[in-house]
Amino acid sequence: MLTATFRNLTMGGSLNFRDVYFVLADIDYFKKINDEYGHDVGDQVLVCFAHFLKNSIHSTDQVYRFGGEEFLLIFEGYCYQSAIQRTEELIKALNEKPLKLDDLSIAVTASFGLAVLKDSDTDISVVSRADKALYQAKRSGRNRLCTME
């Protein structure tokens, strides 16, 4: 799926590569949620988080579950500062409102890593940079955005 999406983004020659951003999101301390509430609740948290992301982004943005508790967002057509602002708005919104499950509310935070798509990138290289930025966010205290151009 990612390769096909990447191919669609880069075909046609009209794309300004500096206007596409790959953002990896990872739920902070997800293992603790599974340990404390059980894997069924953990699965519900993943579904709620996915809905939160999908409902919080613009219709032209894309979101994919990338594995485990990681999600990939693709922002297209923003300037760099706007992509950062959009991601910081996600963090703020997530911090302000716990995820509502059937009979439970769970406060969840997430860390984000943003990478700018370069004209020399492959799908693997841009995601790798976003992943490095994500882990920088984790090492820097979590619940934040770090970027890597």
Order of alpha helices (4+ residues) and beta strands (2+ residues): alpha-beta-alpha-alpha-beta-beta-alpha-beta-beta-beta-alpha-beta
